Amino acid sequence: TAKDFRTWGGSTLSAETLNQFGEFSNEDDLKKNLREMVTIVSRHLRNTARICQNYYIHPLIIETYKKNIFIPFYRKSMDSKKKMDGLSKPELAVLTLLEEYS
């Protein structure tokens, strides 16, 4: 459905954005990074930040980012030679994260 594509796109964009921000050094940086990421995704999807965070960004991305798991995992996945037809490297990194941590 269209919601599935929006969720996939929102989750992939959130992962790419958090990767660009990198790791956080304190609670304030964490909150700022998450707030900015949600804003970027909501603008892209043309929806409110609350709706995007609740419905279009997979919670595992946020959860693993908060636990300092996401960035090393994502970067390792991006450096991997693993490929899957039809998926970009960021999409494959998100799929792998969901498979390993769900």
Helices and strands as residue ranges (DSSP letters): H 2-21, H 27-45, H 49-51, I 52-56, H 59-66, H 70-79, H 89-101
